Amino acid sequence: MDSSDLGTVRSRAGAAHRVRAHRRSGTAATNPTRRRIVEAALALFNEQGTARVTTNHVAAAAGLSPGNLYYWFCDKQDLVRALVEQWLADSERYWEEAHERPADVLAFWDDLGRTADLDHRYRFVTRELLALLHDDAELADTVRTSYRRRVAAQVSYARRLVTAGVLQWPTPPRTLDDLVTALWLVAEHWPAHQALARDGAATGPAPSGVRPLLAVLTPYLTEQGLRAFEAL
């Protein structure tokens, strides 16, 4: 590689760094043009998957030129990363709000519904997450860090439900962490299950994943918890 090629590589790397730094700033997140790009990409990724969508498709769907898109995002992977980070931020905000509410059945049921709605909004993420992380080490680190925080928060919330008399401790050697992990697996992989189980020609919203979650949860509800759920 000669000096001119090296200079080009450094210039592109510097431009990519500046775009990412600008994208992550607080003012960028509220920019209406950036929001149009993100919403257009989300709709296309949900409908077609990330592999079939190009930045030109996203720009056209947003009613913008490719140049306008590249002002905000370096490439398609940068867009994917932004949406995954947005999904993580929304998920963590939901759990922070849940922790501020009383630990009772109504709040828990509401949180299950909100989490299912959020996963449906970002369904391409839960559908493609492992592949997305395999291709992007930086994104994988971000998701793993968030994952650990969210699991710890959910275990803490489950302990509050035990204290409130809604849940009972699992019988050893099973633990509350095991129960939370089982609930997590159902919730996170429900979109992928639906993609396999539903007819490709099916229309309308996919069935909610709340019922399978309750199938896992019900054996661990106390009598008080069961009565509260039946009253919903």
MODELLER restraints for C-alpha pairs under 7 A, 6 or more apart:
rsr = mdl.restraints
at = mdl.atoms
rsr.add(forms.Gaussian(group=physical.xy_distance, feature=features.Distance(at['CA:16:A'], at['CA:74:A']), mean=5.77, stdev=0.5))
rsr.add(forms.Gaussian(group=physical.xy_distance, feature=features.Distance(at['CA:19:A'], at['CA:72:A']), mean=6.21, stdev=0.5))
rsr.add(forms.Gaussian(group=physical.xy_distance, feature=features.Distance(at['CA:19:A'], at['CA:73:A']), mean=6.37, stdev=0.5))
rsr.add(forms.Gaussian(group=physical.xy_distance, feature=features.Distance(at['CA:19:A'], at['CA:74:A']), mean=6.58, stdev=0.5))
rsr.add(forms.Gaussian(group=physical.xy_distance, feature=features.Distance(at['CA:22:A'], at['CA:28:A']), mean=6.44, stdev=0.5))
rsr.add(forms.Gaussian(group=physical.xy_distance, feature=features.Distance(at['CA:23:A'], at['CA:29:A']), mean=6.75, stdev=0.5))
rsr.add(forms.Gaussian(group=physical.xy_distance, feature=features.Distance(at['CA:23:A'], at['CA:72:A']), mean=6.27, stdev=0.5))
rsr.add(forms.Gaussian(group=physical.xy_distance, feature=features.Distance(at['CA:34:A'], at['CA:72:A']), mean=6.59, stdev=0.5))
rsr.add(forms.Gaussian(group=physical.xy_distance, feature=features.Distance(at['CA:36:A'], at['CA:62:A']), mean=5.69, stdev=0.5))
rsr.add(forms.Gaussian(group=physical.xy_distance, feature=features.Distance(at['CA:37:A'], at['CA:58:A']), mean=6.74, stdev=0.5))
rsr.add(forms.Gaussian(group=physical.xy_distance, feature=features.Distance(at['CA:37:A'], at['CA:59:A']), mean=6.82, stdev=0.5))
rsr.add(forms.Gaussian(group=physical.xy_distance, feature=features.Distance(at['CA:37:A'], at['CA:62:A']), mean=5.55, stdev=0.5))
rsr.add(forms.Gaussian(group=physical.xy_distance, feature=features.Distance(at['CA:37:A'], at['CA:69:A']), mean=6.94, stdev=0.5))
rsr.add(forms.Gaussian(group=physical.xy_distance, feature=features.Distance(at['CA:40:A'], at['CA:58:A']), mean=5.89, stdev=0.5))
rsr.add(forms.Gaussian(group=physical.xy_distance, feature=features.Distance(at['CA:40:A'], at['CA:61:A']), mean=5.78, stdev=0.5))
rsr.add(forms.Gaussian(group=physical.xy_distance, feature=features.Distance(at['CA:40:A'], at['CA:62:A']), mean=5.46, stdev=0.5))
rsr.add(forms.Gaussian(group=physical.xy_distance, feature=features.Distance(at['CA:41:A'], at['CA:58:A']), mean=5.40, stdev=0.5))
rsr.add(forms.Gaussian(group=physical.xy_distance, feature=features.Distance(at['CA:44:A'], at['CA:53:A']), mean=6.85, stdev=0.5))
rsr.add(forms.Gaussian(group=physical.xy_distance, feature=features.Distance(at['CA:45:A'], at['CA:53:A']), mean=6.82, stdev=0.5))
rsr.add(forms.Gaussian(group=physical.xy_distance, feature=features.Distance(at['CA:45:A'], at['CA:124:A']), mean=5.97, stdev=0.5))
rsr.add(forms.Gaussian(group=physical.xy_distance, feature=features.Distance(at['CA:46:A'], at['CA:123:A']), mean=6.00, stdev=0.5))
rsr.add(forms.Gaussian(group=physical.xy_distance, feature=features.Distance(at['CA:46:A'], at['CA:124:A']), mean=4.75, stdev=0.5))
rsr.add(forms.Gaussian(group=physical.xy_distance, feature=features.Distance(at['CA:49:A'], at['CA:124:A']), mean=6.37, stdev=0.5))
rsr.add(forms.Gaussian(group=physical.xy_distance, feature=features.Distance(at['CA:54:A'], at['CA:76:A']), mean=6.77, stdev=0.5))
rsr.add(forms.Gaussian(group=physical.xy_distance, feature=features.Distance(at['CA:55:A'], at['CA:75:A']), mean=6.97, stdev=0.5))
rsr.add(forms.Gaussian(group=physical.xy_distance, feature=features.Distance(at['CA:55:A'], at['CA:76:A']), mean=5.74, stdev=0.5))
rsr.add(forms.Gaussian(group=physical.xy_distance, feature=features.Distance(at['CA:56:A'], at['CA:66:A']), mean=5.93, stdev=0.5))
rsr.add(forms.Gaussian(group=physical.xy_distance, feature=features.Distance(at['CA:59:A'], at['CA:65:A']), mean=5.82, stdev=0.5))
rsr.add(forms.Gaussian(group=physical.xy_distance, feature=features.Distance(at['CA:59:A'], at['CA:66:A']), mean=5.49, stdev=0.5))
rsr.add(forms.Gaussian(group=physical.xy_distance, feature=features.Distance(at['CA:59:A'], at['CA:69:A']), mean=6.13, stdev=0.5))
rsr.add(forms.Gaussian(group=physical.xy_distance, feature=features.Distance(at['CA:73:A'], at['CA:79:A']), mean=6.14, stdev=0.5))
rsr.add(forms.Gaussian(group=physical.xy_distance, feature=features.Distance(at['CA:81:A'], at['CA:139:A']), mean=6.47, stdev=0.5))
rsr.add(forms.Gaussian(group=physical.xy_distance, feature=features.Distance(at['CA:84:A'], at['CA:125:A']), mean=6.59, stdev=0.5))
rsr.add(forms.Gaussian(group=physical.xy_distance, feature=features.Distance(at['CA:87:A'], at['CA:122:A']), mean=6.66, stdev=0.5))
rsr.add(forms.Gaussian(group=physical.xy_distance, feature=features.Distance(at['CA:88:A'], at['CA:146:A']), mean=6.91, stdev=0.5))
rsr.add(forms.Gaussian(group=physical.xy_distance, feature=features.Distance(at['CA:92:A'], at['CA:150:A']), mean=6.65, stdev=0.5))
rsr.add(forms.Gaussian(group=physical.xy_distance, feature=features.Distance(at['CA:98:A'], at['CA:111:A']), mean=6.86, stdev=0.5))
rsr.add(forms.Gaussian(group=physical.xy_distance, feature=features.Distance(at['CA:99:A'], at['CA:157:A']), mean=6.83, stdev=0.5))
rsr.add(forms.Gaussian(group=physical.xy_distance, feature=features.Distance(at['CA:103:A'], at['CA:160:A']), mean=5.95, stdev=0.5))
rsr.add(forms.Gaussian(group=physical.xy_distance, feature=features.Distance(at['CA:103:A'], at['CA:161:A']), mean=5.50, stdev=0.5))
rsr.add(forms.Gaussian(group=physical.xy_distance, feature=features.Distance(at['CA:103:A'], at['CA:164:A']), mean=6.56, stdev=0.5))
rsr.add(forms.Gaussian(group=physical.xy_distance, feature=features.Distance(at['CA:104:A'], at['CA:161:A']), mean=6.57, stdev=0.5))
rsr.add(forms.Gaussian(group=physical.xy_distance, feature=features.Distance(at['CA:104:A'], at['CA:164:A']), mean=6.92, stdev=0.5))
rsr.add(forms.Gaussian(group=physical.xy_distance, feature=features.Distance(at['CA:104:A'], at['CA:166:A']), mean=6.94, stdev=0.5))
rsr.add(forms.Gaussian(group=physical.xy_distance, feature=features.Distance(at['CA:105:A'], at['CA:225:A']), mean=6.79, stdev=0.5))
rsr.add(forms.Gaussian(group=physical.xy_distance, feature=features.Distance(at['CA:105:A'], at['CA:228:A']), mean=6.28, stdev=0.5))
rsr.add(forms.Gaussian(group=physical.xy_distance, feature=features.Distance(at['CA:105:A'], at['CA:229:A']), mean=6.56, stdev=0.5))
rsr.add(forms.Gaussian(group=physical.xy_distance, feature=features.Distance(at['CA:112:A'], at['CA:210:A']), mean=6.61, stdev=0.5))
rsr.add(forms.Gaussian(group=physical.xy_distance, feature=features.Distance(at['CA:113:A'], at['CA:210:A']), mean=6.93, stdev=0.5))
rsr.add(forms.Gaussian(group=physical.xy_distance, feature=features.Distance(at['CA:116:A'], at['CA:208:A']), mean=6.95, stdev=0.5))
rsr.add(forms.Gaussian(group=physical.xy_distance, feature=features.Distance(at['CA:116:A'], at['CA:209:A']), mean=6.65, stdev=0.5))
rsr.add(forms.Gaussian(group=physical.xy_distance, feature=features.Distance(at['CA:123:A'], at['CA:191:A']), mean=6.40, stdev=0.5))
rsr.add(forms.Gaussian(group=physical.xy_distance, feature=features.Distance(at['CA:126:A'], at['CA:188:A']), mean=6.29, stdev=0.5))
rsr.add(forms.Gaussian(group=physical.xy_distance, feature=features.Distance(at['CA:126:A'], at['CA:189:A']), mean=6.73, stdev=0.5))
rsr.add(forms.Gaussian(group=physical.xy_distance, feature=features.Distance(at['CA:126:A'], at['CA:191:A']), mean=6.52, stdev=0.5))
rsr.add(forms.Gaussian(group=physical.xy_distance, feature=features.Distance(at['CA:127:A'], at['CA:191:A']), mean=6.07, stdev=0.5))
rsr.add(forms.Gaussian(group=physical.xy_distance, feature=features.Distance(at['CA:127:A'], at['CA:192:A']), mean=5.07, stdev=0.5))
rsr.add(forms.Gaussian(group=physical.xy_distance, feature=features.Distance(at['CA:133:A'], at['CA:139:A']), mean=6.14, stdev=0.5))
rsr.add(forms.Gaussian(group=physical.xy_distance, feature=features.Distance(at['CA:133:A'], at['CA:140:A']), mean=4.71, stdev=0.5))
rsr.add(forms.Gaussian(group=physical.xy_distance, feature=features.Distance(at['CA:154:A'], at['CA:180:A']), mean=6.81, stdev=0.5))
rsr.add(forms.Gaussian(group=physical.xy_distance, feature=features.Distance(at['CA:155:A'], at['CA:176:A']), mean=6.88, stdev=0.5))
rsr.add(forms.Gaussian(group=physical.xy_distance, feature=features.Distance(at['CA:155:A'], at['CA:177:A']), mean=6.11, stdev=0.5))
rsr.add(forms.Gaussian(group=physical.xy_distance, feature=features.Distance(at['CA:155:A'], at['CA:180:A']), mean=6.27, stdev=0.5))
rsr.add(forms.Gaussian(group=physical.xy_distance, feature=features.Distance(at['CA:161:A'], at['CA:167:A']), mean=5.55, stdev=0.5))
rsr.add(forms.Gaussian(group=physical.xy_distance, feature=features.Distance(at['CA:162:A'], at['CA:168:A']), mean=5.59, stdev=0.5))
rsr.add(forms.Gaussian(group=physical.xy_distance, feature=features.Distance(at['CA:162:A'], at['CA:169:A']), mean=6.94, stdev=0.5))
rsr.add(forms.Gaussian(group=physical.xy_distance, feature=features.Distance(at['CA:165:A'], at['CA:222:A']), mean=6.75, stdev=0.5))
rsr.add(forms.Gaussian(group=physical.xy_distance, feature=features.Distance(at['CA:165:A'], at['CA:224:A']), mean=6.78, stdev=0.5))
rsr.add(forms.Gaussian(group=physical.xy_distance, feature=features.Distance(at['CA:166:A'], at['CA:221:A']), mean=5.93, stdev=0.5))
rsr.add(forms.Gaussian(group=physical.xy_distance, feature=features.Distance(at['CA:166:A'], at['CA:222:A']), mean=5.52, stdev=0.5))
rsr.add(forms.Gaussian(group=physical.xy_distance, feature=features.Distance(at['CA:166:A'], at['CA:224:A']), mean=6.03, stdev=0.5))
rsr.add(forms.Gaussian(group=physical.xy_distance, feature=features.Distance(at['CA:166:A'], at['CA:225:A']), mean=4.28, stdev=0.5))
rsr.add(forms.Gaussian(group=physical.xy_distance, feature=features.Distance(at['CA:167:A'], at['CA:220:A']), mean=5.74, stdev=0.5))
rsr.add(forms.Gaussian(group=physical.xy_distance, feature=features.Distance(at['CA:167:A'], at['CA:221:A']), mean=4.55, stdev=0.5))
rsr.add(forms.Gaussian(group=physical.xy_distance, feature=features.Distance(at['CA:167:A'], at['CA:222:A']), mean=5.40, stdev=0.5))
rsr.add(forms.Gaussian(group=physical.xy_distance, feature=features.Distance(at['CA:167:A'], at['CA:225:A']), mean=6.60, stdev=0.5))
rsr.add(forms.Gaussian(group=physical.xy_distance, feature=features.Distance(at['CA:168:A'], at['CA:220:A']), mean=5.51, stdev=0.5))
rsr.add(forms.Gaussian(group=physical.xy_distance, feature=features.Distance(at['CA:168:A'], at['CA:221:A']), mean=6.02, stdev=0.5))
rsr.add(forms.Gaussian(group=physical.xy_distance, feature=features.Distance(at['CA:168:A'], at['CA:222:A']), mean=5.84, stdev=0.5))
rsr.add(forms.Gaussian(group=physical.xy_distance, feature=features.Distance(at['CA:169:A'], at['CA:176:A']), mean=6.50, stdev=0.5))
rsr.add(forms.Gaussian(group=physical.xy_distance, feature=features.Distance(at['CA:170:A'], at['CA:176:A']), mean=6.25, stdev=0.5))
rsr.add(forms.Gaussian(group=physical.xy_distance, feature=features.Distance(at['CA:170:A'], at['CA:220:A']), mean=6.71, stdev=0.5))
rsr.add(forms.Gaussian(group=physical.xy_distance, feature=features.Distance(at['CA:183:A'], at['CA:213:A']), mean=5.98, stdev=0.5))
rsr.add(forms.Gaussian(group=physical.xy_distance, feature=features.Distance(at['CA:183:A'], at['CA:216:A']), mean=6.81, stdev=0.5))
rsr.add(forms.Gaussian(group=physical.xy_distance, feature=features.Distance(at['CA:186:A'], at['CA:213:A']), mean=6.42, stdev=0.5))
rsr.add(forms.Gaussian(group=physical.xy_distance, feature=features.Distance(at['CA:187:A'], at['CA:209:A']), mean=6.63, stdev=0.5))
rsr.add(forms.Gaussian(group=physical.xy_distance, feature=features.Distance(at['CA:190:A'], at['CA:209:A']), mean=6.13, stdev=0.5))
